[in-house]
Amino acid sequence: MPDVAWRKIETLGNCLRHEYSDVDPELIWNITQDYLPNLLAAARRRAESLREGAPA
């Protein structure tokens, strides 16, 4: 899924796990509203391709 910014997702995850006291809840809300739908669509496409037997 080259259209997914995996490095940014990883960085956000690290911030949420280790620097959670500094996380801006509004920023997280905006991320979920702006980027989560595309990530979900990409994950669904990938899952479908795996069900069809496409290589990784």
Steps between C-alpha positions, in 0.01 A plus 500: 500500500734770378229765537509463880747710701618212719791695648265775618264241648792341683615837631151586622477164674828564679378841613173355628685229693789700641407868495127475559500788751611734221247380241242754385159329499376734228789398276417132553135570420598681180727214397221248548261713299743586219713188457328201658244453220778467240699266723195283554433489125862402432486226763177366353653496150803313632285250689297436186813448291628250758169313489540481122851360539699804387865505611610745769 
